[in-house]
């Protein structure tokens, strides 16, 4: 494991961690974090993949974890920046360092949304999407629907105005968010058309992606209910998807939720399944990234 600092096109310094493959599969994996989740949450998963022969990169988006500046309220950053500057910079770095490798992206939650916002995704060979969804509040169920409505309509607008950023840690939720990212999240969560009122041309970028994609969602994931996951998959119209909708009881578990996929005790079956799928796809001919 090696800690790195890389510069984005706008010269922001990102924290990146590289996990070198224990044996050569000539296959790189980039892990895109969920909103407000530090890269270190995925470290055991990344170590496991490196032990199976993958070169793995995790990173913190600007404003998060080791990529957080001293004064968060002074940072102007939103999800588009995380996609078009941060994610794109890691793709560029990975390809420069390992130019002959296949390239796969594993996106958790928001991390699976970001590829649709940047042309850098055209360089990716395969995607694995875990609990990736749209944030539209009406796609949620029961008490979670009320909580999400409150987050988008009250907490984010009021608290970002007061603090100059969204103080998630104060609420016991996740890492603090830059003001622009939090406000954009709330806007998208209030809009049936997701991000496409704000970025109408992004719809074409989503539809342009036509790579193989392994898609996971879980029946007890209150943060990524089936309707919200299906909504995002509708926008990724041309990805060649293999979908797994999993009930915890199917794998002998009481709970999976939004985060357990990346915990050690879920290596079997999830990490093993991902590894086998990536190896199989890596052996096949590179798929075109543009839809016919």
C-alpha positions in Angstrom: 0.0 0.0 0.0 1.4 3.4 -1.1 0.0 6.8 -0.2 0.1 9.2 -3.1 -0.9 12.8 -3.9 -2.0 13.6 -7.5 -3.0 16.8 -9.1 -6.2 17.3 -10.9 -6.6 19.4 -14.1 -7.4 22.4 -11.9 -4.4 21.7 -9.7 -6.3 20.4 -6.6 -4.2 17.8 -4.7 -6.0 14.5 -4.2 -5.2 11.8 -1.7 -4.8 8.4 -3.5 -3.8 5.0 -2.1 -2.3 2.4 -4.5 -2.5 -1.3 -3.7 0.0 -3.1 -5.9 -1.1 -6.5 -7.3 0.5 -9.5 -5.6 0.7 -11.2 -9.0 0.1 -9.8 -12.4 -3.4 -10.0 -13.9 -2.7 -6.7 -15.9 -6.0 -5.4 -14.5 -6.5 -2.1 -12.7 -9.4 -1.3 -10.4 -10.5 2.2 -9.3 -12.9 2.4 -6.3 -15.3 5.3 -6.2 -16.5 6.1 -2.7 -20.1 6.8 -1.6 -21.0 10.3 -0.6 -19.2 11.4 2.5 -17.3 8.1 3.0 -13.5 8.1 3.3 -11.4 5.9 1.1 -10.1 4.0 4.1 -13.5 2.4 4.5 -12.7 0.4 1.3 -9.1 -0.5 2.3 -9.7 -4.2 3.2 -11.7 -4.7 0.0 -8.8 -3.1 -2.0 -6.2 -5.2 -0.2 -8.2 -8.3 -1.0 -8.4 -7.4 -4.7 -4.7 -6.7 -4.8 -4.0 -10.2 -3.4 -6.1 -11.6 -6.2 -3.8 -9.9 -8.8 -5.5 -6.5 -9.3 -3.7 -3.1 -9.1 -6.2 -1.0 -7.1 -6.5 2.7 -6.5 -8.8 4.3 -3.9 -9.0 8.0 -3.3 -10.8 10.7 -1.4 -12.9 13.3 -3.3 -11.9 16.9 -2.8 -13.3 18.0 0.6 -13.4 14.5 2.0 -11.0 12.6 4.3 -7.3 13.2 3.3 -8.4 15.4 0.4 -10.1 17.9 2.8 -8.6 21.4 3.0 -8.0 23.2 6.3 -11.1 25.4 5.7 -13.9 23.4 4.1 -16.2 26.4 3.9 -13.8 28.0 1.4 -13.9 25.0 -0.9 -16.1 25.4 -4.0 -16.8 21.8 -5.1 -19.7 19.8 -6.3 -20.4 16.3 -7.7 -19.6 17.4 -11.2 -16.1 18.3 -9.9 -15.8 15.0 -8.2 -16.6 13.3 -11.6 -14.9 15.5 -14.2 -11.9 16.5 -12.1 -11.2 14.0 -9.4 -12.4 10.7 -10.8 -11.0 11.8 -14.2 -7.6 12.5 -12.7 -7.4 9.1 -11.1 -8.4 7.4 -14.4 -5.6 9.4 -16.2 -3.1 8.6 -13.5 -3.9 4.9 -13.5 -3.7 4.7 -17.3 -0.4 6.5 -17.3 1.1 4.3 -14.6 -0.3 1.0 -16.0 -1.0 1.7 -19.7 -1.4 -2.0 -20.7 -3.8 -2.9 -18.0 -7.6 -3.4 -18.4 -9.4 -0.8 -16.3 -12.5 -1.5 -14.1 -14.4 0.9 -11.8 -16.2 -0.2 -8.7 -18.7 2.5 -7.7 -20.5 2.5 -4.4 -23.7 4.6 -4.1 -22.8 8.0 -5.6 -19.6 6.5 -6.8 -21.6 4.6 -9.4 -23.4 7.8 -10.5 -20.2 9.8 -11.3 -19.1 7.8 -14.4 -22.1 9.1 -16.2 -20.9 12.7 -15.7 -17.5 12.4 -17.4 -16.1 11.4 -20.7 -13.2 9.8 -18.7 -15.5 6.8 -18.4 -15.1 6.0 -22.0 -11.7 4.6 -21.1 -13.2 2.1 -18.6 -13.6 -1.5 -19.6 -16.0 -2.7 -16.9 -18.1 -1.3 -14.1 -19.3 -2.8 -10.8 -22.1 -0.8 -9.2 -23.0 -1.4 -5.6 -26.1 0.2 -4.1 -25.9 2.9 -6.8 -29.1 4.9 -7.1 -30.7 8.2 -7.9 -31.5 10.4 -4.8 -35.1 11.4 -5.8 -37.0 11.3 -2.5 -40.1 9.7 -3.8 -38.1 6.5 -4.7 -37.6 5.9 -1.0 -39.8 3.9 1.4 -41.5 4.4 4.7 -39.6 6.4 7.4 -36.5 6.7 5.1 -38.7 8.7 2.6 -39.5 11.2 5.4 -35.8 11.4 6.4 -34.6 11.9 2.9 -37.3 14.6 2.3 -36.1 16.4 5.5 -32.5 16.2 4.4 -33.1 17.6 0.9 -35.7 20.2 1.9 -34.6 21.4 5.3 -31.4 20.2 6.8 -29.0 20.7 3.8 -30.5 24.2 2.9 -30.5 25.5 6.4 -27.2 24.0 7.7 -25.1 24.8 4.7 -26.3 28.4 4.9 -25.3 28.5 8.6 -22.0 26.7 8.4 -20.8 27.3 4.8 -20.6 23.5 4.4 -22.8 20.6 5.4 -21.8 19.5 8.9 -22.8 15.8 8.5 -20.5 14.7 11.3 -22.4 16.9 13.7 -25.5 15.0 12.9 -23.8 11.6 13.2 -24.3 10.8 9.5 -21.0 10.8 7.4 -18.1 13.1 6.6 -18.8 16.8 6.2 -19.6 17.9 2.7 -18.5 20.9 0.7 -21.4 23.4 0.4 -21.7 23.0 -3.4 -21.8 19.2 -3.2 -24.4 19.1 -0.5 -26.6 21.7 -2.2 -26.4 19.9 -5.5 -27.3 16.6 -3.8 -30.4 18.2 -2.4 -31.4 19.7 -5.8 -31.1 16.3 -7.5 -32.9 14.6 -4.6 -35.9 17.0 -5.1 -36.1 16.5 -8.9 -37.7 13.6 -10.7 -35.4 14.1 -13.6 -32.4 13.7 -11.3 -29.4 15.8 -12.5 -30.7 16.3 -16.0 -32.5 19.6 -15.4 -29.2 20.9 -14.3 -27.0 19.1 -16.9 -29.3 18.2 -19.8 -26.4 17.1 -22.0 -25.3 14.5 -19.3 -28.1 12.2 -20.4 -26.2 11.5 -23.7 -23.0 10.7 -21.7 -24.9 8.2 -19.6 -26.4 6.6 -22.7 -23.0 6.5 -24.4 -21.6 4.1 -21.9 -22.0 0.5 -23.2 -19.5 -1.6 -21.2 -20.3 -4.7 -19.2 -21.6 -3.8 -15.7 -22.2 -6.0 -12.6 -25.0 -4.4 -10.6 -25.8 -5.2 -6.9 -28.7 -4.0 -4.8 -30.1 -5.5 -1.6 -33.6 -5.8 -0.3 -32.8 -4.3 3.0 -30.8 -1.3 1.7 -32.9 1.6 2.8 -30.4 4.1 1.2 -30.7 2.4 -2.2 -34.1 0.9 -2.5 -35.0 -1.0 -5.7 -36.9 1.9 -7.2 -33.9 4.2 -6.9 -31.5 1.7 -8.3 -33.8 1.0 -11.2 -34.1 4.7 -11.8 -30.3 5.0 -12.3 -30.1 1.9 -14.4 -32.7 3.5 -16.7 -30.3 6.3 -17.4 -27.5 3.9 -18.0 -29.6 2.5 -20.8 -26.8 0.9 -22.8 -24.6 -0.7 -20.1 -24.6 -4.5 -20.6 -25.9 -5.3 -17.1 -25.8 -8.4 -15.0 -28.1 -7.6 -12.1 -28.2 -9.1 -8.6 -31.1 -8.2 -6.3 -30.2 -10.0 -3.1 -32.2 -10.9 0.0 -30.0 -11.3 3.1 -31.5 -14.7 3.8 -30.4 -15.9 0.4 -26.8 -15.8 1.6 -27.5 -16.8 5.2 -27.3 -13.3 6.6 -29.7 -11.2 8.7 -28.6 -7.9 7.2 -26.6 -6.5 4.3 -27.8 -2.9 4.0 -25.9 -0.1 2.3 -22.4 -0.8 3.6 -21.8 -4.4 4.5 -20.8 -5.5 1.0 -17.4 -3.9 1.7 -16.8 -5.5 5.1 -14.5 -8.5 5.6 -17.3 -10.9 6.7 -19.0 -10.5 3.3 -15.9 -11.5 1.3 -17.9 -14.7 0.6 -19.9 -14.4 -1.5 -19.5 -10.7 -2.7 -15.8 -10.1 -3.0 -15.3 -13.6 -4.6 -18.1 -13.0 -7.1 -16.6 -9.6 -8.1 -13.2 -11.1 -8.5 -14.4 -13.9 -10.6 -16.5 -11.6 -12.8 -13.6 -9.1 -13.3 -11.2 -11.9 -14.2 -13.6 -13.4 -16.7 -14.3 -10.0 -18.3 -10.6 -9.2 -18.3 -9.9 -12.3 -20.4 -12.5 -11.4 -23.0 -11.9 -8.9 -25.8 -12.2 -5.2 -24.7 -15.8 -4.0 -25.2 -16.6 -0.8 -27.1 -17.5 2.0 -24.7 -19.7 3.8 -27.2 -23.2 2.6 -27.9 -24.0 1.6 -31.5 
